[in-house]
Amino acid sequence: MDLVFVHPEIPHNTGCAARLAAATGVRLHLVEPLGFSLADRYLKRAGLDYWPLVDLAVHPSWEDAARALERDGGRPLAERLRLFTARGGASLFATPFAPDDVLVFGRESDGLPPALLAAHPERRVYIPIRSGVRSLNLANAAALGLYTALVAAGVPLPDNDGAYAPPAGRSDVRPLDVARRP
């Protein structure tokens, strides 16, 4: 499974997504433009010392990200997309997921680009929330969406006995150090 943030604006949310990616072993894709620098200290702080464990890909555009995701997948990308939006679609809890799905989240201020949603209306997924609440925080939505999708797809979750061992390697690794541009 892949986790994609399209034009994220808040470094803390992306740092939290990096920790989520490290914890679950999924690749995190960021689609530019970003609302922050990969050298941002808040981004590094939110990701703590887990940056060496993050498989981070940065793409200059959605089209570039889509090409990379298409190239790396077994099924066509259009069949693997799950576009998270507060604007309709199928409930997260009624959506079937596959182990190779691509979970796509938009920026904090206005979500995914309308053209992307219009191109794949049947791939929309929403998280049920009360009327009068616009949306959930991006990092919270990504965590809820990813873990739900992993369980629904039958992907084994990491085996964690509650013990903590710091990641091997340097603790001064920054997001910019691990980012790759496919």
C-alpha positions in Angstrom: 0.0 0.0 0.0 1.2 3.6 -0.7 0.2 6.8 1.2 0.1 10.0 -0.9 -0.2 13.6 0.3 -1.0 16.0 -2.6 0.2 19.5 -1.9 0.4 19.3 1.9 0.6 22.6 3.7 1.3 21.9 7.3 4.7 20.4 8.2 3.4 18.8 11.4 0.8 16.8 9.5 3.3 15.5 7.1 5.7 14.7 9.9 3.0 12.6 11.6 2.4 10.8 8.3 6.1 10.0 8.1 5.9 8.4 11.5 2.8 6.5 10.3 4.7 5.3 7.2 7.7 4.3 9.4 5.4 2.4 11.8 3.5 0.5 9.1 6.3 0.1 6.5 4.4 1.9 3.7 5.9 4.3 1.2 5.0 8.0 1.7 4.7 10.1 -1.4 4.6 13.9 -1.3 3.4 15.8 -4.4 4.7 19.3 -4.8 4.2 22.1 -4.3 4.6 21.7 -0.6 3.6 24.4 1.9 7.0 23.9 3.7 10.6 22.9 3.0 11.8 19.4 3.6 14.5 21.1 5.7 11.8 22.5 8.0 12.6 21.9 11.7 8.9 21.3 12.5 8.7 18.6 9.9 11.8 16.9 11.3 10.5 17.3 14.9 7.1 15.8 14.0 8.8 12.8 12.5 11.1 12.5 15.5 14.1 10.1 15.0 12.1 7.9 12.6 13.2 9.6 9.3 15.8 6.8 8.6 12.9 4.3 8.5 10.7 6.4 6.1 10.5 5.4 2.5 9.9 8.9 1.2 9.3 9.8 -2.5 8.8 13.4 -3.6 7.2 14.2 -6.9 7.1 17.5 -8.8 3.4 17.0 -9.9 0.5 14.6 -9.6 1.2 13.5 -13.2 4.8 12.5 -12.1 3.5 10.7 -9.0 0.9 8.8 -11.1 3.6 7.7 -13.5 5.8 6.4 -10.7 2.9 4.7 -9.0 1.7 3.1 -12.2 5.2 1.8 -13.0 5.5 0.3 -9.5 2.1 -1.4 -9.4 0.8 -4.7 -10.7 -2.7 -3.4 -11.4 -3.6 -0.2 -13.3 -3.4 2.8 -11.0 -7.0 3.8 -11.8 -8.0 0.5 -10.0 -5.7 1.1 -7.0 -6.6 4.7 -6.2 -8.6 5.6 -3.1 -9.2 9.3 -3.0 -10.0 10.5 0.5 -12.3 13.4 0.5 -15.0 15.0 2.7 -17.1 15.5 -0.4 -18.9 12.2 -1.1 -18.0 8.7 -2.2 -18.2 5.5 -0.2 -17.7 5.3 3.6 -14.3 4.2 4.7 -15.9 1.4 6.6 -17.9 0.1 3.6 -15.0 0.3 1.1 -13.1 -2.8 0.0 -9.4 -2.4 -0.1 -6.6 -4.4 -1.7 -3.0 -4.7 -0.5 -1.7 -2.6 -3.4 -4.1 0.3 -3.1 -2.9 3.9 -3.1 -4.4 6.1 -0.5 -4.5 9.7 -1.6 -5.1 12.7 0.6 -5.3 16.4 -0.3 -4.1 19.5 1.3 -5.4 20.8 4.6 -7.2 23.9 3.3 -9.2 22.4 0.4 -8.5 18.8 -0.1 -7.7 17.0 -3.4 -7.7 18.9 -6.7 -11.3 18.9 -8.2 -9.9 17.6 -11.5 -8.5 14.5 -9.8 -11.8 13.8 -8.0 -13.8 14.4 -11.2 -11.5 12.0 -13.1 -12.1 9.1 -10.6 -15.5 9.7 -8.9 -16.0 6.0 -8.2 -12.7 6.0 -6.2 -13.8 8.5 -3.6 -13.7 7.5 0.1 -15.0 9.5 3.0 -14.7 9.2 6.8 -18.1 9.6 8.4 -18.3 12.7 10.7 -21.1 14.6 12.3 -23.0 17.2 10.3 -21.5 20.7 10.8 -17.9 19.4 11.0 -16.0 20.2 7.9 -13.3 17.5 8.1 -10.8 15.7 10.2 -7.2 16.7 10.7 -5.1 15.4 7.8 -2.8 13.3 9.9 -5.7 11.8 11.8 -7.5 11.0 8.6 -4.4 9.3 7.2 -3.8 7.2 10.3 -7.5 6.1 10.4 -7.6 5.5 6.7 -4.4 3.5 6.5 -4.9 1.2 9.4 -8.5 0.6 8.3 -7.4 -0.2 4.7 -4.6 -2.5 5.9 -7.0 -4.5 8.1 -9.7 -4.6 5.4 -7.2 -5.8 2.8 -5.9 -8.5 5.1 -2.4 -7.1 5.3 -0.7 -8.3 8.4 -0.1 -5.5 10.9 3.4 -5.0 12.4 4.0 -7.3 15.4 4.6 -5.1 18.3 5.0 -6.4 21.8 5.0 -2.9 23.3 8.8 -2.7 23.7 10.7 0.1 22.2 14.1 0.0 20.7 15.4 3.2 19.1 16.0 3.0 15.3 19.6 2.1 14.4 21.6 4.8 12.9 21.9 8.5 13.3 19.2 10.6 15.0 20.1 13.7 13.1 18.7 12.5 9.8 16.4 15.1 8.2 13.5 14.5 5.8 15.6 16.1 3.0 18.3 13.4 3.6 15.9 10.5 2.9 13.7 12.0 0.2 14.2 10.6 -3.3 12.8 11.9 -6.5 11.7 8.9 -8.7 
